[in-house]
Amino acid sequence: MAVLVVAEHDNAVLQEATLNAVTAALEIDSNVSVLVAGKGCAAVRDEAAKISGVSRVLVCEQDKYEHQLAEPLAGLIVSLADDYSHIIAAATSQGKNVLPRVAALLDVAPISDITDVVSADTFVRPIYAGNAIATVQSEDAIKVITIRPTTFEAAPADGGSAQTDVLTAPDDSSDYSRFVGEELTQSDRPELTSARIVVSGGRGMGSSENFQIVEALADKLNAAVGASRAAVDAGYVPNDYQVGQTGKVVAPDLYVAVGISGAIQHLAGMKDSKVIVAINKDEEAPIFQVADYGIVADLFDVVPKLTESL
C-alpha cells in the first residue's frame, strides 16, 4: 500500500496545504510519494524532497502542466494510479478541481473534505454544512481523497531526504483545454486560508467603501480579510475573500466577524476557529451562538474605536 499526494504550487513555492495533505497521508501509510507537476519547478521539487516523512518525489515538467489545468494533470495522475492505493490532495480550489476528474476516470467514488483518518479505508467528513459528521468506508481499490487542510497539522517542511524520480508525461489528448489568462488579487496581507488572524465583514457593512473599516482593523492586527457570501454577492469585495461552505474554510487562532449574521453556510467555513469574536447590533444573530466573545453594538461605532486603540 502506498499513498500519492498531489502537490499544490505555483512553480516557485510549495503551498502549505500540501504539508497538511502529507500529514493525512502518513496517517494512512508510511510509504508516501509526492507528485510535482509543472514547468520550471525545480525549487518546488527541492522543497517537496525535504518534507519529513516523504519517501519519493515524482517530478514531471511539461508546458501543459505549467498552470495546473485539471485535464492534463488528471491524465498524469491516472497514469500513475496503479502503483497507489490512495491519491490525496488538499481540498483547495485546485484539489477540488482536479481530483473529482481523477475519480471519474478511475471509475471510483471520491471522498471529499475529510477531517480525520480512522483507518486505511474509513474516513470522517462533515456533511450538511458541518452540522453532522459522517464516517464513510470505501471498498474501492484506489481511494481518491481531498483533505480539509485546517484539520491536519502541517508536516515538518524539513528533515526529509526523499528520492527524486523524473517522469515522462503520458501521451494523452488533453489539448481540448488551454490556459487563456488569469487575474490575481495582489495583497500584502497574509493568505486567507493560512492566516493566524482573520477579520471578516458581512452584509452589515453596507457598501464596498464601508468595508475599508474591516480592512483597517485587519491591517492593525496583521490579519487576512474575509467576507460572508452576502457581502461578496453584493459586490463589496472580490469572490476570493469569501469564507464559508461555498468559499474558503479557515481555522485561525482569532476570527473577528463584523456585521455577519451567522448563516449556516458561513459558519461551516469558520466555526473551527480557536477564538471567535462577533460584532453585531442584532443580539439575536446566530453568530453569537458560536462566538467566544460577542459585542452587541453598532459596528460603525465599535470597529473604528477598536482599531484606534490597537
Backbone hydrogen bonds in HBPLUS format (Angstrom, degrees):
<---DONOR---> <-ACCEPTOR-->    atom                        ^
c    i                          cat <-CA-CA->   ^        H-A-AA   ^      H-
h    n   atom  resd res      DA  || num        DHA   H-A  angle D-A-AA Bond
n    s   type  num  typ     dist DA aas  dist angle  dist       angle   num
A0085-SER N   A0002-ALA O   2.93 MM  83  5.67 154.3  2.00 149.0 155.9     1
A0003-VAL N   A0031-ASN O   3.00 MM  28  6.34 165.0  2.02 164.3 169.0     2
A0033-SER N   A0003-VAL O   2.84 MM  30  6.20 169.6  1.85 170.2 173.9     3
A0004-LEU N   A0086-HIS O   2.92 MM  82  6.22 168.0  1.93 152.3 155.3     4
A0088-ILE N   A0004-LEU O   2.78 MM  84  6.12 167.0  1.80 164.8 168.5     5
A0005-VAL N   A0033-SER O   2.79 MM  28  6.12 165.8  1.80 157.1 161.6     6
A0035-LEU N   A0005-VAL O   2.81 MM  30  6.14 163.3  1.84 161.3 166.0     7
A0006-VAL N   A0088-ILE O   2.86 MM  82  6.24 163.0  1.89 169.1 174.9     8
A0007-ALA N   A0035-LEU O   2.97 MM  28  5.71 162.7  2.00 151.0 156.1     9
A0015-GLN N   A0008-GLU O   2.87 MM   7  5.60 169.3  1.88 153.8 155.4    10
A0018-THR N   A0015-GLN O   3.02 MM   3  5.87 155.9  2.08 122.9 128.7    11
A0019-LEU N   A0016-GLU O   2.85 MM   3  5.33 130.9  2.10 111.6 124.2    12
A0021-ALA N   A0017-ALA O   3.02 MM   4  6.33 150.7  2.10 143.5 151.7    13
A0022-VAL N   A0018-THR O   2.93 MM   4  6.24 145.8  2.05 145.0 154.2    14
A0023-THR N   A0019-LEU O   3.19 MM   4  6.47 153.7  2.26 142.0 147.9    15
A0155-ALA N   A0019-LEU O   3.11 MM 136  4.91 160.7  2.14 101.8 107.4    16
A0024-ALA N   A0020-ASN O   3.17 MM   4  6.54 158.9  2.21 148.1 152.8    17
A0025-ALA N   A0021-ALA O   2.93 MM   4  6.19 155.7  1.99 146.1 153.4    18
A0026-LEU N   A0022-VAL O   2.90 MM   4  6.15 153.9  1.97 152.5 158.8    19
A0027-GLU N   A0023-THR O   3.24 MM   4  6.53 132.7  2.48 139.7 151.3    20
A0027-GLU N   A0024-ALA O   3.15 MM   3  5.23 136.1  2.35  97.6 109.7    21
A0028-ILE N   A0025-ALA O   2.96 MM   3  5.26 148.1  2.06 104.9 115.0    22
A0029-ASP N   A0025-ALA O   3.03 MM   4  6.40 163.7  2.06 157.3 160.8    23
A0055-SER N   A0032-VAL O   2.81 MM  23  5.53 155.9  1.87 153.9 162.2    24
A0056-ARG N   A0032-VAL O   3.45 MM  24  6.83 157.8  2.50 138.2 142.3    25
A0034-VAL N   A0056-ARG O   2.91 MM  22  6.38 151.5  1.99 146.8 154.9    26
A0058-LEU N   A0034-VAL O   2.79 MM  24  6.07 160.4  1.83 152.9 159.9    27
A0036-VAL N   A0058-LEU O   2.76 MM  22  6.02 173.3  1.76 172.2 173.2    28
A0060-CYS N   A0036-VAL O   3.02 MM  24  6.44 158.5  2.07 153.2 155.2    29
A0038-GLY N   A0060-CYS O   3.09 MM  22  6.56 154.9  2.15 151.1 158.1    30
A0062-GLN N   A0038-GLY O   2.97 MM  24  6.24 142.5  2.11 159.2 167.1    31
A0045-ARG N   A0041-CYS O   3.00 MM   4  6.32 159.6  2.04 153.9 160.0    32
A0046-ASP N   A0042-ALA O   2.99 MM   4  6.26 157.7  2.04 149.8 154.8    33
A0047-GLU N   A0043-ALA O   3.05 MM   4  6.31 153.5  2.12 142.7 150.0    34
A0048-ALA N   A0044-VAL O   2.88 MM   4  6.12 164.1  1.90 156.8 160.7    35
A0049-ALA N   A0045-ARG O   3.02 MM   4  6.24 151.5  2.11 147.0 154.5    36
A0050-LYS N   A0047-GLU O   3.12 MM   3  5.38 143.2  2.26 103.1 113.6    37
A0051-ILE N   A0048-ALA O   3.21 MM   3  5.45 159.9  2.26 106.8 112.9    38
A0162-ALA N   A0049-ALA O   2.97 MM 113  4.70 169.4  1.98 140.8 141.0    39
A0160-GLY N   A0050-LYS O   2.83 MM 110  4.23 152.8  1.90 129.4 123.6    40
A0054-VAL N   A0051-ILE O   3.29 MM   3  5.89 170.1  2.30 134.4 136.2    41
A0052-SER N   A0156-PRO O   3.01 MM 104  5.46 161.5  2.05 150.7 156.5    42
A0163-GLN N   A0055-SER O   3.07 MM 108  6.37 153.3  2.15 150.0 141.7    43
A0057-VAL N   A0163-GLN O   2.72 MM 106  6.13 148.2  1.82 160.3 168.0    44
A0165-ASP N   A0057-VAL O   2.86 MM 108  6.20 165.3  1.88 164.1 167.5    45
A0059-VAL N   A0165-ASP O   2.85 MM 106  6.16 167.4  1.86 166.5 170.3    46
A0167-LEU N   A0059-VAL O   2.72 MM 108  5.79 172.0  1.73 161.7 161.9    47
A0065-TYR N   A0062-GLN O   3.10 MM   3  5.52 156.4  2.16 111.4 118.5    48
A0066-GLU N   A0063-ASP O   3.15 MM   3  5.43 165.5  2.17 113.0 117.4    49
A0068-GLN N   A0065-TYR O   3.25 MM   3  5.16 168.9  2.26 106.6 109.6    50
A0073-LEU N   A0069-LEU O   3.28 MM   4  6.20 159.6  2.32 153.3 158.7    51
A0074-ALA N   A0070-ALA O   2.83 MM   4  5.69 156.9  1.88 147.1 153.4    52
A0075-GLY N   A0071-GLU O   3.20 MM   4  6.37 154.2  2.27 143.9 150.6    53
A0076-LEU N   A0072-PRO O   3.10 MM   4  6.40 150.5  2.19 145.3 152.3    54
A0077-ILE N   A0073-LEU O   3.03 MM   4  6.32 163.1  2.06 151.9 156.0    55
A0078-VAL N   A0074-ALA O   2.94 MM   4  6.11 164.3  1.96 153.0 157.0    56
A0079-SER N   A0075-GLY O   3.14 MM   4  6.28 146.2  2.26 137.7 146.3    57
A0080-LEU N   A0077-ILE O   3.01 MM   3  5.28 145.3  2.13 104.5 114.9    58
A0081-ALA N   A0078-VAL O   3.18 MM   3  4.92 148.1  2.29  96.6 106.1    59
A0083-ASP N   A0080-LEU O   3.14 MM   3  6.09 163.9  2.16 129.7 133.9    60
A0084-TYR N   A0081-ALA O   2.98 MM   3  5.42 167.7  2.00 122.0 124.5    61
A0143-LYS N   A0085-SER O   2.87 MM  58  6.23 166.6  1.89 145.1 146.2    62
A0087-ILE N   A0143-LYS O   2.81 MM  56  6.19 158.3  1.85 162.1 163.6    63
A0145-ILE N   A0087-ILE O   2.84 MM  58  6.16 170.1  1.85 170.3 173.7    64
A0089-ALA N   A0145-ILE O   3.08 MM  56  6.61 142.5  2.23 150.4 161.5    65
A0147-ILE N   A0089-ALA O   2.97 MM  58  6.44 146.2  2.08 145.2 155.9    66
A0091-ALA N   A0147-ILE O   2.78 MM  56  5.29 154.0  1.84 155.0 146.7    67
A0096-LYS N   A0092-THR O   2.86 MM   4  5.94 167.2  1.87 158.2 161.7    68
A0097-ASN N   A0094-GLN O   3.00 MM   3  5.00 139.5  2.17  98.0 110.4    69
A0098-VAL N   A0094-GLN O   2.96 MM   4  6.20 153.6  2.03 157.6 163.7    70
A0099-LEU N   A0095-GLY O   3.05 MM   4  5.82 156.1  2.11 146.9 152.8    71
A0101-ARG N   A0098-VAL O   3.09 MM   3  5.55 126.2  2.39 110.7 123.7    72
A0102-VAL N   A0098-VAL O   3.14 MM   4  6.49 151.1  2.23 145.9 154.8    73
A0103-ALA N   A0099-LEU O   2.89 MM   4  6.15 163.9  1.92 156.8 159.7    74
A0104-ALA N   A0100-PRO O   3.01 MM   4  6.21 154.3  2.08 141.5 148.2    75
A0105-LEU N   A0101-ARG O   2.98 MM   4  6.23 160.8  2.02 151.2 155.7    76
A0106-LEU N   A0102-VAL O   2.97 MM   4  6.22 143.6  2.11 147.1 157.7    77
A0107-ASP N   A0103-ALA O   2.85 MM   4  5.86 110.9  2.34 135.3 152.7    78
A0108-VAL N   A0103-ALA O   2.99 MM   5  5.20 167.4  2.00 145.0 149.1    79
A0107-ASP N   A0104-ALA O   3.11 MM   3  4.85 146.5  2.22  93.9 104.2    80
A0111-ILE N   A0144-VAL O   2.88 MM  33  6.22 163.6  1.90 163.4 168.8    81
A0146-THR N   A0111-ILE O   3.03 MM  35  6.57 152.4  2.11 152.4 158.3    82
A0114-ILE N   A0146-THR O   2.97 MM  32  6.45 159.7  2.01 152.2 147.0    83
A0148-ARG N   A0114-ILE O   2.92 MM  34  5.77 172.6  1.92 157.0 154.5    84
A0115-THR N   A0124-VAL O   2.72 MM   9  5.68 162.4  1.75 151.6 157.5    85
A0124-VAL N   A0116-ASP O   3.01 MM   8  5.04 167.1  2.03 141.7 142.2    86
A0118-VAL N   A0122-THR O   2.99 MM   4  5.32 149.0  2.08 138.7 144.5    87
A0119-SER N   A0122-THR O   3.15 MM   3  5.03 164.4  2.18 136.5 135.8    88
A0122-THR N   A0119-SER O   3.36 MM   3  5.03 156.0  2.42  96.7 103.5    89
A0138-SER N   A0121-ASP O   2.87 MM  17  5.40 156.9  1.92 154.3 162.0    90
A0123-PHE N   A0136-VAL O   2.84 MM  13  5.41 159.6  1.88 156.0 162.0    91
A0136-VAL N   A0123-PHE O   2.79 MM  13  5.41 157.1  1.84 163.0 166.7    92
A0125-ARG N   A0134-ALA O   2.89 MM   9  5.42 161.3  1.92 157.5 163.8    93
A0134-ALA N   A0125-ARG O   2.82 MM   9  5.42 167.3  1.84 166.9 163.9    94
A0127-ILE N   A0132-ALA O   2.84 MM   5  5.37 166.2  1.86 154.4 154.0    95
A0130-GLY N   A0127-ILE O   3.03 MM   3  5.18 126.3  2.33  99.4 113.8    96
A0132-ALA N   A0127-ILE O   3.24 MM   5  5.37 151.7  2.32 155.8 149.7    97
A0131-ASN N   A0128-TYR O   3.00 MM   3  5.43 164.5  2.02 115.3 120.3    98
A0151-THR N   A0148-ARG O   3.12 MM   3  5.88 166.9  2.14 125.4 129.4    99
A0152-PHE N   A0149-PRO O   3.34 MM   3  5.64 166.8  2.36 111.5 115.4   100
A0194-SER N   A0191-GLU O   3.19 MM   3  5.69 147.5  2.31 113.2 122.3   101
A0195-ALA N   A0191-GLU O   2.99 MM   4  5.77 117.3  2.40 155.9 172.8   102
A0253-ASP N   A0196-ARG O   2.79 MM  57  5.23 129.3  2.05 126.2 140.0   103
A0254-LEU N   A0196-ARG O   3.18 MM  58  6.64 152.5  2.26 154.3 161.2   104
A0224-ALA N   A0197-ILE O   2.98 MM  27  6.39 158.4  2.03 157.9 153.6   105
A0198-VAL N   A0254-LEU O   2.97 MM  56  6.42 158.3  2.02 158.6 165.7   106
A0256-VAL N   A0198-VAL O   2.85 MM  58  6.26 166.4  1.87 161.7 166.4   107
A0199-VAL N   A0224-ALA O   2.94 MM  25  6.31 165.9  1.96 166.7 167.8   108
A0226-GLY N   A0199-VAL O   2.95 MM  27  5.97 161.0  1.99 128.3 132.6   109
A0200-SER N   A0256-VAL O   2.81 MM  56  6.13 167.5  1.83 170.7 174.5   110
A0258-VAL N   A0200-SER O   2.77 MM  58  5.95 167.8  1.79 160.1 164.3   111
A0201-GLY N   A0226-GLY O   3.20 MM  25  6.54 148.9  2.30 129.4 128.3   112
A0228-SER N   A0201-GLY O   3.08 MM  27  6.48 145.5  2.20 152.6 155.7   113
A0202-GLY N   A0258-VAL O   2.99 MM  56  6.37 132.6  2.22 160.4 164.5   114
A0205-MET N   A0202-GLY O   3.02 MM   3  5.87 170.9  2.03 124.4 127.2   115
A0206-GLY N   A0203-ARG O   3.10 MM   3  5.97 153.2  2.17 125.6 130.0   116
A0204-GLY N   A0259-GLY O   3.18 MM  55  4.39 155.1  2.24 150.0 142.4   117
A0211-PHE N   A0207-SER O   3.22 MM   4  6.46 130.7  2.48 134.7 147.4   118
A0212-GLN N   A0209-GLU O   3.19 MM   3  5.82 164.4  2.22 113.8 118.6   119
A0213-ILE N   A0210-ASN O   3.00 MM   3  5.84 166.0  2.02 122.6 126.5   120
A0214-VAL N   A0211-PHE O   3.02 MM   3  5.35 124.0  2.35 104.9 117.3   121
A0215-GLU N   A0211-PHE O   3.16 MM   4  6.57 159.5  2.20 148.4 154.1   122
A0216-ALA N   A0212-GLN O   2.88 MM   4  5.99 150.2  1.96 142.5 149.6   123
A0217-LEU N   A0213-ILE O   3.22 MM   4  6.48 157.1  2.27 143.0 148.2   124
A0218-ALA N   A0214-VAL O   2.92 MM   4  6.19 159.9  1.96 151.6 157.9   125
A0219-ASP N   A0215-GLU O   2.91 MM   4  6.11 153.8  1.98 145.8 152.3   126
A0220-LYS N   A0216-ALA O   3.16 MM   4  6.42 150.1  2.26 141.7 149.1   127
A0221-LEU N   A0217-LEU O   3.11 MM   4  6.40 144.9  2.24 145.5 154.9   128
A0221-LEU N   A0218-ALA O   3.14 MM   3  5.11 122.5  2.49  93.8 108.1   129
A0222-ASN N   A0218-ALA O   2.90 MM   4  5.82 107.1  2.44 139.5 157.5   130
A0223-ALA N   A0218-ALA O   2.81 MM   5  4.68 172.9  1.81 141.2 143.7   131
A0222-ASN N   A0219-ASP O   3.34 MM   3  4.92 155.7  2.40  93.1 100.1   132
A0227-ALA N   A0241-TYR O   2.95 MM  14  5.47 125.0  2.26 141.1 133.0   133
A0243-VAL N   A0227-ALA O   2.90 MM  16  5.87 159.4  1.94 175.2 168.6   134
A0232-VAL N   A0228-SER O   3.14 MM   4  6.48 155.3  2.20 148.6 155.6   135
A0233-ASP N   A0229-ARG O   2.76 MM   4  5.94 171.0  1.76 160.6 162.9   136
A0234-ALA N   A0230-ALA O   3.00 MM   4  6.08 140.2  2.16 136.8 147.1   137
A0236-TYR N   A0231-ALA O   3.05 MM   5  5.56 153.0  2.13 173.3 166.0   138
A0235-GLY N   A0232-VAL O   2.92 MM   3  5.16 154.7  1.99 107.0 115.3   139
A0241-TYR N   A0238-PRO O   3.18 MM   3  5.87 163.2  2.21 119.5 122.5   140
A0242-GLN N   A0239-ASN O   3.08 MM   3  5.67 167.4  2.09 120.5 124.5   141
A0248-LYS N   A0242-GLN O   2.86 MM   6  6.19 158.8  1.90 135.3 140.9   142
A0244-GLY N   A0248-LYS O   3.04 MM   4  5.66 156.1  2.09 130.8 137.8   143
A0247-GLY N   A0244-GLY O   2.98 MM   3  4.74 158.5  2.02 101.1 107.0   144
A0245-GLN N   A0265-GLN O   2.65 MM  20  4.96 152.8  1.72 141.5 151.4   145
A0250-VAL N   A0269-GLY O   2.76 MM  19  5.94 169.1  1.77 166.7 162.8   146
A0274-LYS N   A0252-PRO O   2.99 MM  22  6.43 158.9  2.04 161.2 166.6   147
A0275-VAL N   A0253-ASP O   3.07 MM  22  6.00 126.1  2.37 121.3 136.1   148
A0255-TYR N   A0275-VAL O   2.84 MM  20  6.23 155.0  1.90 161.3 169.5   149
A0277-VAL N   A0255-TYR O   2.82 MM  22  6.17 165.7  1.84 161.7 165.5   150
A0257-ALA N   A0277-VAL O   2.76 MM  20  6.13 163.9  1.78 167.2 172.2   151
A0279-ILE N   A0257-ALA O   2.84 MM  22  6.16 158.5  1.89 175.1 172.8   152
A0259-GLY N   A0279-ILE O   2.94 MM  20  6.12 169.5  1.95 172.3 175.1   153
A0287-ILE N   A0261-SER O   2.81 MM  26  5.57 142.9  1.94 147.6 141.8   154
A0266-HIS N   A0263-ALA O   2.96 MM   3  5.38 132.6  2.19 109.1 122.0   155
A0267-LEU N   A0263-ALA O   3.01 MM   4  6.34 163.1  2.04 159.0 164.3   156
A0268-ALA N   A0264-ILE O   3.06 MM   4  6.27 146.6  2.17 150.6 158.7   157
A0269-GLY N   A0266-HIS O   2.95 MM   3  5.48 150.1  2.04 112.5 121.3   158
A0270-MET N   A0267-LEU O   3.19 MM   3  5.38 157.2  2.25 106.7 113.1   159
A0271-LYS N   A0267-LEU O   2.96 MM   4  5.28 147.5  2.07 158.6 154.2   160
A0273-SER N   A0270-MET O   3.04 MM   3  5.73 161.0  2.08 125.3 127.2   161
A0292-ASP N   A0276-ILE O   2.84 MM  16  5.24 143.0  1.98 131.5 143.0   162
A0293-TYR N   A0276-ILE O   3.11 MM  17  6.49 158.3  2.16 159.7 162.6   163
A0278-ALA N   A0293-TYR O   2.92 MM  15  6.41 159.0  1.97 155.9 161.6   164
A0295-ILE N   A0278-ALA O   2.77 MM  17  6.14 156.6  1.82 162.0 170.2   165
A0280-ASN N   A0295-ILE O   3.08 MM  15  6.46 157.9  2.13 160.9 167.6   166
A0285-ALA N   A0282-ASP O   3.08 MM   3  5.47 166.3  2.10 118.1 120.1   167
A0288-PHE N   A0285-ALA O   3.16 MM   3  6.08 159.2  2.21 126.8 130.1   168
A0289-GLN N   A0286-PRO O   2.92 MM   3  5.49 157.0  1.97 117.3 124.6   169
A0290-VAL N   A0287-ILE O   3.26 MM   3  5.78 153.4  2.33 110.6 117.2   170
A0291-ALA N   A0287-ILE O   3.18 MM   4  6.25 126.4  2.48 139.6 154.2   171
A0301-ASP N   A0298-ASP O   2.95 MM   3  5.44 155.4  2.01 114.3 122.3   172
A0302-VAL N   A0298-ASP O   3.00 MM   4  6.28 164.9  2.03 156.7 161.3   173
A0303-VAL N   A0299-LEU O   2.96 MM   4  5.47 154.0  2.03 136.1 143.9   174
A0306-LEU N   A0302-VAL O   2.85 MM   4  6.08 155.0  1.92 155.6 163.9   175
A0307-THR N   A0303-VAL O   2.83 MM   4  6.07 162.6  1.86 157.1 161.7   176
A0308-GLU N   A0304-PRO O   2.91 MM   4  6.08 156.8  1.96 144.3 150.8   177
A0309-SER N   A0305-LYS O   3.00 MM   4  6.16 142.8  2.14 141.6 151.1   178
A0310-LEU N   A0307-THR O   3.29 MM   3  5.45 150.0  2.39 101.7 110.0   179
